[in-house]
Amino acid sequence: MIDDALVVLDHVAMRVTASTITGLGCGAAYSTLKGYSIFKTSISTAVSFALVSTACFGMERVANIILKQSSAIIYNDHIDEVKRIESTGSTIQSPINPKLIYGSHFLGGLMGGGVVGFLFQNKPMAGAFLLAPIMLGIGKIEVSLDEYKSERLQQLVNMDNNNTRQSDDDESI
């Protein structure tokens, strides 16, 4: 139970950190362009990025958990996953479901964007409409990175299996 909470916290923290660093860079670029104080503008932008990303990624994790639980109840995903693994014969499977990722990122963008839009401009729909597509783009990046990681792990496993077979063949000679 506590491990699951720490995994969720780590997931959000990594993304908020990346967003904060992006905010520092964007703030520095903007302040340089406009001739403002670099330190003050960079810190202000980084804090804003951190607040926005915390709202969106926090809501995304909540939506992910809810969607995962509801889909497991409705579709009995565990049985389908076992059948898929048996049919493909692959040892490395992608741990994420792209539909779940896109859905949770979209809902996180809508809900988090609504909160941010209300807090920053008193316009929740404006925030939701702005941040939902951005969160979908982040979801696409996460799916692409996970697919790459799975393919690379499969290549490494295949290389290791080939090397093991080759060394077994050498020993039998």
VENCOR-V207264 format. One record per backbone hydrogen bond with DSSP energy under -0.5 kcal/mol. NH is the residue of the N-H (numbers start at 1). CO is the residue of the C=O. E is the energy in kcal/mol with one decimal. If there is no record, write none. Layout:
nh: <NH:NH>
co: <CO:CO>
e: <E:E>
This chain:
nh: <5:6:7:8:9:10:11:12:13:14:15:16:17:18:19:20:21:22:23:24:25:26:27:28:29:30:31:32:33:34:35:36:41:42:43:44:45:46:47:48:49:50:51:52:53:54:55:56:57:58:59:60:61:62:63:64:65:66:67:68:69:70:71:72:73:74:75:76:79:80:81:82:83:84:85:86:87:88:89:93:98:101:102:103:104:105:106:107:108:109:110:111:112:113:114:115:116:117:118:119:120:121:122:122:123:127:128:129:130:131:132:133:134:135:136:137:138:139:140:141:142:143:144:145:146:147:148:149:150:151:152:153:154:155:156:157:158:159:160:161:162:163:164:165:166:167:168:169:170:171:172:173>
co: <1:2:3:4:5:6:7:8:9:10:11:12:13:14:15:16:17:18:19:20:21:22:23:24:25:26:27:28:29:30:31:31:37:38:39:40:41:42:43:44:45:46:47:48:49:50:51:52:53:54:55:56:57:58:59:60:61:62:63:64:65:66:67:68:69:70:71:72:76:76:77:78:79:80:81:82:83:84:85:91:96:97:98:99:100:101:102:103:104:105:106:107:108:109:110:111:112:113:114:115:116:117:117:118:117:123:124:125:126:127:128:129:130:131:132:133:134:135:136:137:138:139:140:141:142:143:144:145:146:147:148:149:150:151:152:153:154:155:156:157:158:159:160:161:162:163:164:165:166:167:168:169>
e: <-1.8:-2.1:-2.1:-2.1:-2.4:-2.5:-2.4:-2.3:-2.7:-2.4:-1.3:-2.5:-2.4:-2.0:-2.2:-2.5:-2.4:-2.1:-2.4:-2.2:-2.0:-2.8:-2.8:-2.2:-2.3:-2.7:-2.6:-1.9:-2.2:-2.5:-1.6:-1.5:-2.2:-2.4:-2.4:-2.2:-2.5:-2.5:-2.4:-2.0:-2.7:-2.4:-2.5:-2.5:-2.7:-2.3:-2.1:-2.5:-2.9:-2.0:-2.0:-2.1:-2.0:-1.8:-2.8:-2.6:-2.3:-2.3:-2.9:-2.5:-2.3:-2.5:-2.5:-1.8:-1.8:-2.5:-2.6:-0.9:-0.9:-1.1:-2.6:-2.1:-2.2:-2.2:-2.4:-2.3:-2.2:-2.1:-2.0:-0.6:-0.6:-2.3:-2.9:-2.4:-2.6:-2.4:-2.4:-2.5:-2.5:-2.4:-2.4:-3.1:-2.5:-1.7:-1.9:-2.1:-2.7:-3.1:-2.0:-2.5:-2.9:-2.0:-0.7:-1.0:-2.2:-1.6:-2.2:-2.8:-1.6:-2.6:-2.1:-0.5:-0.8:-2.6:-2.1:-2.1:-2.0:-2.3:-2.2:-2.0:-2.3:-2.5:-2.5:-2.6:-2.2:-2.5:-2.3:-2.5:-2.5:-2.5:-2.7:-2.5:-2.3:-2.2:-2.3:-2.5:-2.5:-2.5:-2.4:-2.6:-2.5:-2.5:-2.4:-2.5:-2.4:-2.3:-2.1:-2.4:-2.1:-1.9:-1.7:-0.8>
